[in-house]
């Protein structure tokens, strides 16, 4: 059988297929549709230090080849996760990661510190696209200094593997990737959503309650693929690719561009079993092409 195992720092995955934060709940919600233990990893929904109500409705809108969302990181906070959700996830054999968000360096560090105490959570993913309340709401991840400061703070608080999720809404994503690598990130994941909007022509008003939102789905794939390619040439740490992956061919393209693993997001809303089909499709591709280990494909298009 083909060897699908990959490593992100000290985190080993049984295969490269993970679920993207915010599109798979806490994983348990999809238990009727997929074998959760077959996944390479599950990244649970964004978690913050304190509970967040999120933005007002409407906060999702369908677009051609994708969707917009401005959910606003609605969650019940890290303590609720630790006390009520974590015990239900402990029986899974797949790697479970928590996506960590915050509005200040202290929030990020403290949230990560509390998750570090959970024995069966081997890694976290940092969402650095959150607004820094101390800098007028500018997202941490859009400047090298902001991105580096978050990683530095979390590295001091969190001893396990952590992935930094990069925003595509920047001038030079390779520069941001190099900055977080220098501060101790074990891997990077990209891309987060692209900033977009929709307008209701009949009402003559924006569709989303806060006007703009994050664009995801097939429409963003070419941008995501290009950015993975660029970052592969800029850093030595592993890359997790995401953005519009809907099938095994999409996943293989990201791996050939330089991704060690991939995340599937919006496609979960269209087909709850898509992750299983992608795993099967990767295995089929490897057999057809005589590839014995998935590692042979990482960056092979370069």
DRENROVO-985669 format. One record per residue: x, y, z of N, C-alpha, C in turn. Coordinates in steps of 0.05 Angstrom, whole numbers, plus 5000, padded with zeros to 4 digits. Atoms other than C-alpha are relative to their C-alpha. Example, Ala and Ser with C-alpha at 12.3 -4.5 7.8 and 13.67 -1.06 7.14 Angstrom:
! DRENROVO-985669
501849765000524649105156501850245000 498449764999527349795143498550225014 
//
This chain:
! DRENROVO-985669
501749765000500050005000501750255000 498649745002502150724987500350125028 499449874974505251105046499050284998 501249735001500951715058500850175024 499349854976504151935123501750254994 498449755003506852645128500550125028 499349884974509953065184499950304998 500049714998508753785204501550065027 498449984976514353925253500149735014 500150254985513653395307497449864998 502750125003506453255287500049824976 500350195022505652625245497149954994 502850055009499252535204500049744984 500150265014496951865177499550044970 500249925028495252225111499850304999 499849715002495552935085497350165000 502649875003488053085086498950095028 501149884976485653555141497550164994 502449835004479253955152500750285008 499549724994479454715152498250105022 501549894977477355085214497650164990 502449855006470355365213498149864980 501650145020467754865161499349725008 500350284992467654225201499149995030 500849994972465054455269502249905019 498050134982468454055324500749724990 499550265011468753445279497849805005 502050194992463553065317497550024983 502449965016458053375275500049854974 499850145025460653005214500349705003 499650284995461052325247498249814985 501950175014454952065210500649994970 499449995029458052235142502749894993 497350095006465352045147501149845024 498650144979469951595186502150195010 498249794989473352125229502849905004 497450114994479051655245501749954975 498550025025481051625171501450264993 498949745007482652365168502850035010 497449934991489652625172499950175025 500349834977487353155220497450164998 502449834998481353555244500950265014 499549754988482154295257497350125008 502649914990476454515301499650304996 500749725005472855185295501750195016 498449804987476355825315499250035029 500449994972477155875390501550245012 498849764988478456515430500049975031 499750014971480156655503497350035013 502649954989473256935518497949924979 502150065018466556745487499450244981 500749795020464557135424497349944987 502650035012457657245396500150004969 499849985029460157375325498550244990 501349775013457257875276497049954997 502950025004449958025264499449874973 500950125025446057665209499150224982 498950235014446357605150503050005000 497150024999453457355153501249794982 499050185021453956855096498550074974 501249945026452656955022501349824979 499050165022453356484963500950184977 499049855024457456734904500649794978 499250185021459356434837502649875008 497550154994464455884851501050055028 499049974972464656034925497950115019 501849884980461756364986501550215016 499049794983462756975030499049945029 500950024973462556955106501250215017 499049814979463257445163498949915027 501050114975461356985220501150145024 498949854978466157335265501049845024 498950174979469156755304498249955023 501850074978462956585343500849745013 499350254985464856085397499650065030 500649974972463955965471502550035017 497649954984471156075491501649755006 498250224997477155645506499349825024 500750164977474755425575497749814995 502250175008468255165547501049774983 498850225016472254775495501349795017 498550184983476754475548498249825017 501850144981471054275594497949834986 502450135011465554065546500649864973 499550115027468353915476502449805001 497650175000475253625489499549725009 500450274991472853025529498749824978 501350155021468552815469501849934977 498250045022474452855422502349815007 497750154991479352445463500149714989 499950275011477251775433500849984971 499250015029479151965362502949934997 497350085006485351665332501450214982 498949795018486352245283501050235017 498949774986490252865302497850225001 502049784997485653415330501650255008 498749754996488154125326497950225007 501849784994485054765354501050254985 499449755013484855405313499750225021 499949804979486855965360499950284988 500349735009484656685350500150195024 500049814979485257325390500150294990 500049715007485058085391502450145012 497649884989491558195429502049785004 497950204996498157845440499549835025 500650144975496057675511497849794996 502250185005489657355486501049744986 498850225015493356915436501649815019 498250164983498556695487498549855021 501550134978493656545543498249774989 501650215012488956155497501749764993 498250225007494755745471501049855025 499050124975497355625542497949805011 502150184989490655325564499649754983 500350235018490254875503502449815003 497650164996497454645516499749795022 500450184978494954305579498449754992 501650235009490553835538501749794987 498150215009494453195529499549904972 500750125026490752955467499650204978 499949805021491253605428502950054994 497149995005498153545395501050264987 499149775014498154205358497750214998 502049795005494554865344500650134974 499649845024493555305284499250295008 500549734993494156055294498750164977 501349835020489356505257501050295005 498949734996493257155250498750214983 501649805015487957485207498150155017 501849864982484557745269500850295004 499349724996484158495282501450055027 498549924976489158775332498750245012 501649774989484859215377501850225009 498249794991491059595400501350154977 498949865023492859795329497850084981 502249905016486160055306498649804983 501550205014483459395282501549874977 498550125022488959235231500749715007 499450294996489758475224503049965006 497250064994496158205255501549904976 498650145022497657795193500650154975 499549855025498058355142502650155000 497349885000504858625165501949795012 498050194989511358245180500350045030 499749954972511858585247497849895016 502350104986504858415268500049695001 500050305002505457685245502249895019 497750104984512257605279499450035030 500549954971509757895345498149795011 501950204991503957395350501549735004 498550264999508456795335502050005023 498149984978513657045384498649965027 501550024975508457105440499049725005 501150274997505356425427502349805003 497850194997512056075420501049995028 499150004972513856295490498049865019 502050124983507256025517499249724992 501050255010506155405475502349824991 497750175006511254825473499649804978 500550215020507854375422500250124972 500049915028507354415346497950214995 502149825009503855015318500450104971 500149925028501855215248498950295000 501049735003500855945228498550034974 501849975023495056085181500450284988 499349755012497056635133497750134984 502049855016492557175103501050054972 499249935028492657265027499750304994 500549725005490757995035502450175007 497449874995497958225034501450044974 498549945024502958494984502049774994 498050215004508257944994499749785021 500550214980506057305028502549855007 497550144994513057005023501550145022 498749844979515657575066498849945028 501450074975510357425119500849725010 499250274993512056685117502849995012 497350004989519356815128500150125028 500149874973517757265187499049815022 501050184980513656745223501849755004 498150214997518756205208502350085018 497849914984524156625240499350025029 500849984972520056695304499249735012 500450264988519055945313497649854991 502350165010512955725273501049734989 499250275009513254975258499149954972 501150035027509155035194498250244995 501949795008504755525156497749874984 502350085017497855425126499050244985 500949785018495255835068498549884976 500549724992491056145046497450005017 502549934988485856435092498250134979 501949905020479856755058501050274988 499649745013480457335008497850195007 502049804993476857975026498250064976 501949955022470558064984497450115010 502749904992463458324984498049934979 502250045018456658234952498050225005 502049794998451258744937497349904990 502750065008443758634933499050234983 500749785019441859034871497250105005 502749924995434459044889499750185024 500149844975435559314959502150234999 497949815003441659714936501750035026 498450014975445459504998501849755000 498350244998451159025015498449775012 501450234990448758325029500849935029 499150074974453058205090499750235020 500649804979451658565156502350195004 497749824995458658855161501350074973 499349925027459258975085501949804987 498050185012465458545072500249735015 499650264987467157815086502249854986 497850175011471957255070498949834978 500750165023471456935002501549735000 498850265000472656184999498749844978 501150175021471255604951501750004975 498450045024473655424881501050264987 499149755012474256154860502750095010 497449904990480356264904502349804995 497950205003484155634884502450094984 497649925014488655944831501850195016 498549824983490756484880501549845022 498950164979491955984935502349834990 497950175012495955524890502650164994 497749835006500456094868501550085025 498749914975501756314940501449765013 498650234990503455604962502749964985 497650035016508455564904502150215008 498249794992511556234925501249945028 499150054972512056044999501949765001 498350245001515155364982502950094994 497349915007521055744952501250195020 499149804981521556215011500749895028 499650104973521555775074500849704999 499350284998524055105098498049845016 502050144984518354935145497749904982 502250115017512454515119497750204995 502249845008506554825084497549835000 502650125003499254645091498450174981 501349855020495454845029497049985002 502950005001488155045026499050244984 501349795017483455464984498849884976 501450105023478255174938500449714993 499550295005480254434944497349865002 502650145001474154024922500349714993 499750285008477153364898502949935002 497250094996483452944898501950134981 498249875019486253274836500950275010 499349744988485953954870502149965022 498150064978489553654931502749934989 497450085012494953344888501450254988 498849765011496054014853501450175022 498849854978497354354920502549865010 497650154991502153804941502350034980 497949965020505953864875501150285001 499149724998506354614887501750045025 498349984976509754484954498749955026 501450054975504454325006500649715010 499650264988505953755054497449885007 502750094994498653705074498150214989 502149825010492054025053497750015020 502549984985485754275086497750044981 502449985016478854205057497950165016 501849824985473854755076497350014988 502749955011467955015036498849754987 501150245013467254354998498549825020 501450164980464954035064497050075001 502849915000458554445058498549884977 501250105025457254174988499649705002 500050294997459053445002501349935026 498850064974459953245075502049775000 498250225001463752625053502450054981 497949945020468652985007502849925009 497350074990474652855052500749714995 499550285005473952105045500649954970 499650025029473552174969502750104992 497349895006479852594969502249805008 498050204991483752085010500149764980 500150225019481451524964501250084973 498949915025483151944903503050044999 497149974998490152094927501349724998 498950275002491351354937499949894972 500350095027488751204868502150134981 498049855016493251744837502849885004 497450114994499351454872500449734987 499850265012497850754848500350024970 499949975029496750974776502650114991 497549885008503251364776502449865012 497850154988507450854814501450145022 498849854978508651314873499649845026 500250164976510150934936499650165026 500249834976510451514986499150284991 501049735007506652174985502250215001 497849814998513152525004501450044973 498849975026515552404933498750224983 501549815016510252884907500350295010 499949734988511553474954501950184984 498449815015514054044911501149894973 498950145023515153574852499550164974 500549845024512454094802502150224996 498049795002518254564817502449904982 
//
